Amino acid sequence: MSTSPLPGDASNDPTDDQTLNRMTGGALSVGSVLVALWLLALAFGPDAYATFTGWMGSPLGLLVWFGLTLALFLHLTGGIRHLIWDAVIGLAPKSADALSWASIILGVVGAVAFWVFLFASGRVVL
């Protein structure tokens, strides 16, 4: 017996999407601490800012920023998906499944495109 609130047998369980949305929301909460630390580094002067950008500009730091960007884009597209569902659009199992996959794919593509732009424009270098 399916625990899905949607009728039929959707191959992409909606609870998986909810879990992903909650995980990305949690990651964004943790990421907000990094943004606060960045602002504190700005407030404490050039030495503190240089130290912070040294850490967060390292390959490991860039990986953290990429992960937060991915979480942001996945959370954004998941929210848009829920807005569409709130409008009672795409609730049929196949439509819900397609919309769930589209939100995940668009979130990943959006994050990768954002970082490609950052590297291509020279705003971020390794």
C-alpha positions in Angstrom: 0.0 0.0 0.0 1.4 3.4 -1.0 1.6 6.2 1.5 1.6 8.7 -1.3 -1.2 11.3 -1.0 -1.5 11.1 -4.8 -3.6 8.4 -6.4 -1.9 5.7 -8.4 1.6 4.6 -8.4 4.1 7.4 -9.0 7.7 6.2 -9.4 9.1 9.3 -7.6 7.8 9.2 -4.1 6.7 12.7 -3.0 8.2 12.2 0.4 11.6 11.9 -1.2 11.1 15.4 -2.6 10.0 16.7 0.7 13.0 15.2 2.4 15.3 16.9 -0.2 13.5 20.2 0.2 13.9 20.0 4.0 17.6 19.0 3.7 18.4 21.9 1.4 16.5 24.3 3.8 18.7 23.0 6.6 21.8 23.5 4.5 20.8 27.0 3.8 20.3 27.7 7.5 23.9 26.5 8.1 25.0 28.6 5.1 23.5 31.7 6.6 26.1 31.3 9.4 28.8 31.6 6.7 27.2 34.7 5.3 27.1 36.2 8.9 30.8 35.3 9.3 31.6 37.0 6.0 29.8 40.1 7.2 31.7 40.0 10.5 35.0 39.6 8.7 34.1 42.8 6.7 33.3 44.6 10.0 36.6 43.5 11.7 38.8 44.9 8.9 41.1 44.0 6.1 43.0 41.3 7.9 40.0 39.4 9.1 38.4 39.7 5.6 41.6 38.4 4.0 41.7 35.4 6.3 38.0 34.6 5.6 38.4 34.9 1.8 41.6 32.8 2.0 39.7 30.0 3.7 36.5 30.3 1.6 38.4 30.9 -1.6 40.4 27.7 -1.3 39.3 24.6 -3.3 37.5 23.2 -0.2 35.8 26.5 0.5 34.7 26.8 -3.1 33.2 23.3 -2.8 31.3 24.5 0.3 30.0 27.5 -1.6 29.0 25.3 -4.5 27.1 23.0 -2.2 25.3 25.9 -0.7 24.5 27.2 -4.2 23.2 23.8 -5.2 21.1 23.8 -2.0 19.7 27.2 -2.9 18.8 26.3 -6.4 17.2 23.0 -5.4 15.2 24.7 -2.7 14.1 27.4 -5.1 12.9 25.0 -7.7 11.3 22.8 -5.1 9.4 25.8 -3.8 8.3 26.7 -7.3 7.1 23.1 -7.8 5.0 23.4 -4.6 3.6 26.7 -5.8 2.5 25.0 -9.0 0.9 22.2 -6.9 -0.8 24.8 -4.7 -2.5 26.1 -7.9 -3.8 22.5 -8.3 -1.7 22.0 -11.5 0.2 18.8 -12.2 -1.2 16.6 -9.4 -1.8 13.6 -11.5 0.9 10.9 -10.7 2.7 11.1 -14.0 2.6 14.9 -14.0 3.7 15.1 -10.3 6.6 12.7 -11.1 7.7 14.7 -14.1 7.5 18.0 -12.2 9.5 16.6 -9.4 12.3 15.4 -11.7 12.2 18.7 -13.6 12.7 20.7 -10.4 15.7 18.5 -9.4 17.2 18.7 -12.9 16.6 22.5 -13.2 18.1 23.0 -9.7 21.3 21.2 -10.6 21.5 22.9 -14.0 21.0 26.3 -12.5 23.7 25.8 -9.9 26.2 24.5 -12.4 25.4 27.3 -14.9 25.8 29.9 -12.1 29.3 28.6 -11.3 30.3 28.3 -14.9 29.4 32.0 -15.2 31.5 32.8 -12.2 34.5 31.0 -13.5 34.1 32.2 -17.1 33.7 35.8 -16.0 36.9 35.6 -13.8 35.0 36.5 -10.6 36.2 33.2 -9.1 39.5 31.6 -9.8 41.2 28.5 -8.3 
